[in-house]
Amino acid sequence: MKESIYNSYKELPLFLNAETISKLLGISSTKGYELMHQKDFPVLKVGNLIVVSKEKFMEWIKRNSGGNY
């Protein structure tokens, strides 16, 4: 399991990339990239860069965990 270097929500960067999401969820980088390419995942695309805001990421977690995180 990948270990996150972040201890709180406030420490997270404003935008998260696949590598950061992988570490936060404890999944492989490959799974992080797959997740960010799912249709319902709230990404922001800027050229070839794909990121998600930390607020949208937390909303996605709430929706997909029934609010129990």
N, C-alpha and C positions, 0 to 999 in steps of 0.2 A: 504494500500500500504506500502510495506517495504521501509524504508528509508536507503539510502546508506550513509556510513561514509566517502566516497571518494568525494573530490571536484574537482579533475582534473585527467586527464589520467596519469600523472606522479606519482600520489599517489597510483595507483593500484599496487597490487603485480604482479610479473612477470607471475605467473600462477594463474588462477582463478578456484575455485571449484564451485560446484552447488549452495552452499549457497551464495557465493559472487555474482554469476551471477543472482540469484534470487533477491538479494537486488538491484543490478544495474538496472535490468529491471522492478523492482516493481511487481514481480510475486511471487507466493507461492513457497516454497521449493520443493514441489511435482512437480510443472511445471518446475522448474529449472532442476531437475533430469531427467524429461521426455525429455527436450530439449537436454540435454547432451547425451542422448541415441539415438537421431535421426541420421539417416545414414549420412546426409550431414553436421553435426555439427563437427567442427575440433578438436576433443579431442585427448589427449595423455593419453594412459593407461600405468600405471606402477603398475603391480600387480593388486590389487583391487582399487587403486587410479585412479580416472578419473579427469583430469584437462584440461584446454585450456589456451594457452598462450594469454596474453592480446592483442598481435598483431593480432593473428588469430581470436580472438573474435571480434575485431574492423573491420576486413575484412569481417567477417560473417555478422555483422550489416550493413555494407555498401552494400553488395550483396543483403541482404534481405529487405532493406529499400529503394532501388533505389538510395543510396548515400545521402539520406535526413535524417540525424539524428542530 
